[in-house]
Amino acid sequence: MSLIEIAFAYGLIALGQSSEDPGVIRGRVVNLSQREALCAGAEVILRARIEGEFAPVAKTVTDAEGNYRFEGLPVGPEYLYLPGANRQEIHYPGRRVGLTRGQPAAYVTLEVRDTVSDPSPLVIRQHEIVIGTEPGAVHVVEAMLVDNPTATTYVGRTKTAGMTPVTLRLGIPSDFERITFEREKFGSRFQVIEGQLVTGIPWTPGEQWLRFTYTLPAAAIRGVWQRALDAPCESIRVRVKHARLEEIACDLPPVADGPPNEKIFQSGAGVLPAGHAIRVQLGNVPLPWTVYARWAALFALAGLIVGTAIILRRQRRNGAAADDPTIGQQKPIPGPVASEAPKGRWRRRQQGRRAA
């Protein structure tokens, strides 16, 4: 018994399946790419909700007429099932099924598709971009309505053997600091390759919204946000929120009747090709207070160093003055030396007078 079969067996045990359980889920598998042709030999997986998540509990293979059947399933409001079929390594889930004592059986038709790897059939029907600035950062919110208008599932092609095929590349600026996807299935399947966000998610026929948010450092974009379109785009709308709207410019036509605190740009008629660059001039984005604080700290440190140097220099001068006893005393002013001859004659005259 394989590991997957063991997992299925344990899943059935957890559900409490027995021969006395009346629940039945049956149906057929059809290929919508071939006008609902019946799929013989298709693998069908049955999942059940266990602790809030759907886990596989049983599997089977369709017969020659594309029919499948799961029986002996527990019934009750606490049980919820999700059948799905596999084709060309793509899983196509059906609808969720609840079984009760009054309605223990359900019939579910599972729809699968053929796959195509090249060229990409994806088209962006709508592309909404909201750009907001704050000190030191630019925040961008994007929403794209991605459509696969064909009857096949697009799986992409890999450039290198052994690598995961790529179905979509997001042309957002490579300097993004973080990105958050609205739906977990997208967030867990995107990865950064050569500076670009790429995914290998199979795109089934129909439209899907792809919404995500990312942040850019203001110093990295230098006042200009630029983005290349990921696929042909029928309509793109850019909204910019900025303190000084007169600094905002874009290569898309402006919309006149926008809110007073926003500037809006909208593409005209016609489809913009994949790779077309959208450029928005944001003007001066203010620096965060932390930058000003760092500069203030540097100036304060410089002032402290200069002040300390001046004080030390004065102290050295005062110390030198204390060590020299002559400093601060009045010194005699040098002058001519008095002659001794006149003084000697005066003394002899005085002595002669006394003798007389």
Backbone hydrogen bonds, N-H to C=O, Kabsch-Sander energy under -0.5 kcal/mol:
donor,donor_aa,acceptor,acceptor_aa,energy
6,I,2,S,-2.1
7,A,3,L,-2.4
8,F,4,I,-2.2
9,A,5,E,-2.5
10,Y,6,I,-2.6
11,G,7,A,-2.1
12,L,8,F,-2.3
13,I,9,A,-2.1
14,A,10,Y,-2.3
15,L,11,G,-1.5
16,G,12,L,-0.8
16,G,13,I,-0.8
17,Q,12,L,-2.1
18,S,72,G,-0.5
21,D,18,S,-1.5
23,G,73,L,-2.1
24,V,104,P,-2.4
25,I,70,F,-2.9
26,R,106,A,-2.4
27,G,68,Y,-1.8
28,R,108,V,-0.5
29,V,66,G,-2.2
30,V,110,L,-2.6
31,N,37,A,-2.7
32,L,30,V,-0.7
32,L,112,V,-2.3
33,S,112,V,-0.5
34,Q,31,N,-1.1
35,R,32,L,-1.0
36,E,31,N,-1.2
37,A,31,N,-1.4
39,C,29,V,-2.4
40,A,38,L,-0.7
41,G,62,T,-1.2
41,G,63,D,-0.5
42,A,39,C,-0.7
43,E,86,N,-0.6
44,V,60,T,-2.9
45,I,84,G,-3.3
46,L,58,A,-3.0
47,R,45,I,-0.5
47,R,82,L,-1.9
48,A,55,A,-2.5
49,R,80,L,-2.4
50,I,48,A,-0.6
50,I,53,E,-3.8
53,E,50,I,-1.5
55,A,48,A,-2.6
55,A,53,E,-0.6
57,V,46,L,-3.1
58,A,46,L,-1.5
60,T,44,V,-2.1
62,T,42,A,-2.4
63,D,67,N,-2.0
66,G,63,D,-1.9
68,Y,27,G,-2.3
70,F,25,I,-3.0
72,G,23,G,-0.8
73,L,23,G,-2.4
76,G,99,L,-3.2
79,Y,76,G,-1.7
81,Y,97,V,-3.5
82,L,47,R,-2.9
84,G,45,I,-2.0
85,A,92,Y,-2.1
86,N,43,E,-2.6
87,R,90,I,-2.4
90,I,87,R,-1.5
92,Y,85,A,-3.1
94,G,83,P,-3.1
97,V,81,Y,-3.1
100,T,103,Q,-1.7
106,A,24,V,-1.9
108,V,26,R,-2.5
110,L,28,R,-2.8
110,L,108,V,-0.5
112,V,30,V,-2.7
116,V,153,T,-2.5
123,V,147,D,-2.2
124,I,232,P,-3.0
125,R,123,V,-0.8
125,R,145,L,-2.6
126,Q,145,L,-0.6
127,H,235,S,-1.4
128,E,143,A,-2.9
129,I,237,R,-2.5
130,V,141,V,-2.6
131,I,239,R,-3.2
132,G,139,H,-2.9
133,T,241,K,-1.2
134,E,137,A,-2.3
136,G,286,P,-2.8
137,A,134,E,-2.4
138,V,216,L,-2.6
139,H,132,G,-3.0
140,V,214,Y,-2.7
141,V,130,V,-2.4
142,E,212,F,-2.8
143,A,128,E,-2.3
144,M,210,L,-2.5
145,L,126,Q,-2.5
146,V,144,M,-1.0
146,V,208,Q,-2.7
147,D,123,V,-3.1
148,N,206,G,-2.2
153,T,114,D,-3.0
154,Y,152,T,-0.5
154,Y,203,W,-2.5
155,V,116,V,-2.4
155,V,153,T,-0.6
156,G,116,V,-0.8
157,R,166,V,-0.8
163,M,160,T,-1.9
166,V,157,R,-0.9
167,T,199,T,-3.1
168,L,199,T,-1.5
170,L,197,L,-2.9
171,G,169,R,-0.6
176,F,173,P,-1.1
177,E,215,T,-3.1
178,R,215,T,-0.6
180,T,213,T,-2.9
182,E,211,R,-2.4
186,F,183,R,-1.1
187,G,183,R,-2.0
188,S,184,E,-2.4
189,R,186,F,-1.2
190,F,186,F,-1.0
191,Q,198,V,-2.4
193,I,191,Q,-0.6
193,I,196,Q,-3.1
196,Q,193,I,-1.6
197,L,170,L,-0.8
198,V,191,Q,-2.9
198,V,196,Q,-0.6
199,T,168,L,-1.7
200,G,189,R,-0.6
203,W,154,Y,-2.5
204,T,202,P,-0.8
206,G,148,N,-2.4
208,Q,146,V,-2.6
210,L,144,M,-2.8
211,R,209,W,-0.5
212,F,142,E,-2.2
213,T,180,T,-2.5
214,Y,140,V,-2.3
215,T,178,R,-1.5
216,L,138,V,-2.8
218,A,136,G,-1.9
220,A,217,P,-1.0
221,I,217,P,-1.3
222,R,218,A,-1.5
223,G,218,A,-0.6
224,V,221,I,-1.4
225,W,280,V,-2.5
227,R,278,I,-2.3
228,A,171,G,-1.3
229,L,276,H,-2.3
233,C,272,L,-2.7
234,E,124,I,-2.6
237,R,127,H,-2.7
238,V,265,F,-2.9
239,R,129,I,-3.0
240,V,263,K,-2.5
241,K,131,I,-3.2
242,H,240,V,-0.5
242,H,261,N,-0.5
245,L,243,A,-0.6
247,E,244,R,-1.7
248,I,245,L,-1.6
249,A,281,Q,-1.7
251,D,279,R,-1.5
255,V,264,I,-2.9
258,G,256,A,-1.3
262,E,259,P,-1.5
263,K,240,V,-2.1
264,I,255,V,-0.5
265,F,238,V,-2.7
266,Q,253,P,-2.8
267,S,236,I,-2.5
272,L,233,C,-2.7
275,G,229,L,-2.3
276,H,273,P,-1.8
278,I,227,R,-3.3
279,R,277,A,-0.5
280,V,225,W,-3.2
281,Q,249,A,-3.3
282,L,223,G,-3.2
282,L,280,V,-0.6
283,G,223,G,-0.8
285,V,283,G,-0.6
291,V,288,P,-1.3
292,Y,288,P,-1.2
293,A,289,W,-2.6
294,R,290,T,-2.1
295,W,291,V,-2.3
296,A,292,Y,-2.7
297,A,293,A,-2.4
298,L,294,R,-2.2
299,F,295,W,-2.6
300,A,296,A,-2.5
301,L,297,A,-2.5
302,A,298,L,-2.6
303,G,299,F,-2.6
304,L,300,A,-2.3
305,I,301,L,-2.3
306,V,302,A,-2.4
307,G,303,G,-2.7
308,T,304,L,-2.4
309,A,305,I,-2.1
310,I,306,V,-2.1
311,I,307,G,-2.3
312,L,308,T,-2.5
313,R,309,A,-2.0
314,R,310,I,-2.1
315,Q,311,I,-2.3
316,R,312,L,-2.1
317,R,313,R,-1.8
318,N,314,R,-2.4
319,G,315,Q,-2.2
320,A,316,R,-1.9
321,A,317,R,-1.8
322,A,318,N,-1.6
323,D,319,G,-1.3
324,D,320,A,-0.7
324,D,321,A,-0.5
327,I,324,D,-1.2
329,Q,326,T,-1.4
331,K,329,Q,-0.5
344,G,340,E,-1.6
345,R,341,A,-1.5
346,W,342,P,-1.7
347,R,343,K,-1.4
348,R,344,G,-1.6
349,R,345,R,-1.8
350,Q,346,W,-1.7
351,Q,347,R,-1.9
352,G,348,R,-2.2
353,R,349,R,-1.9
354,R,350,Q,-1.5
355,A,351,Q,-1.7
356,A,352,G,-1.7
